[in-house]
């Protein structure tokens, strides 16, 4: 243990002697550290601006790919396509057509403090209409309504299933 302590002391003395004999090198190291911290801060600030995610989709699932650049119509079509894939896996569902309507357009909220952080608010689903072979069967209809309600986080009253 005595040897280990001596090595630590020797290392500290080497660092102190280095700092005393090379003041320019110490300044370069300090300025380099500040520059690195500044670069990290700036990169975090810009990644917050370009990489905003919707809070409603942070857990993953349907519609995760929505961003401010997408139009609402593109987002509706994306949801319809993903719902079609999920619903078609239910036993008893044949050919189907899905229509998703959205309540509002997307919205971007910027931070009040000017940090450049923003949030893209995803348009809310107003309702879903599903026409499919097998939609008249009460068991199939219940499975479809439950799936859509849970995946989109909407009330079952906003879902219509018919054949």
C-alpha positions, 0 to 999 in steps of 0.5 A: 500500500505504501508503494501505491501511495508513493506512485500517486504522489509521484504522478501528482508531482509530475503533473505539477512540474509539467504545469509549471514548466509548460504554461502554454500547454496548460492554456491550450488544454484548458481552452481545448476543454472549453471548446469541446464543451461548447461544441457539445452544447451547440450540437445538443441544441441543434439536434433538439431543433432538427430531431423533435419527436412527438410526445404522443409517439415517444413510446413507439407504435403506430404513427411513430414516423410523424414529423413536422415535414409530413403533411396531415394527409401523409400521416393519415395514410400512414396510420391507415396503412399500419392499421390495415396491416394490424387488423388484417391479422385478426381471424375472420377479417377479410378484405378491408378499407380503412379511413382515419380522420384527424382533428387538427393539424400538427403544431410546433411549440418552441421553448420560451427561453430560446434554447432552441428546443421544440416539440412537434405535437401530433395531430389527434385522431378524430375517428376511424371508419373500417369496412371489412368482410367479417365486420358484421360478426360481433366477435370480430367487430369487438376485436377490431374496435379494441385493437384500434382503441388501444393502439391509437389511444382513442375512445371506442365511440370514435371507431366504426366497424361495418361489413 
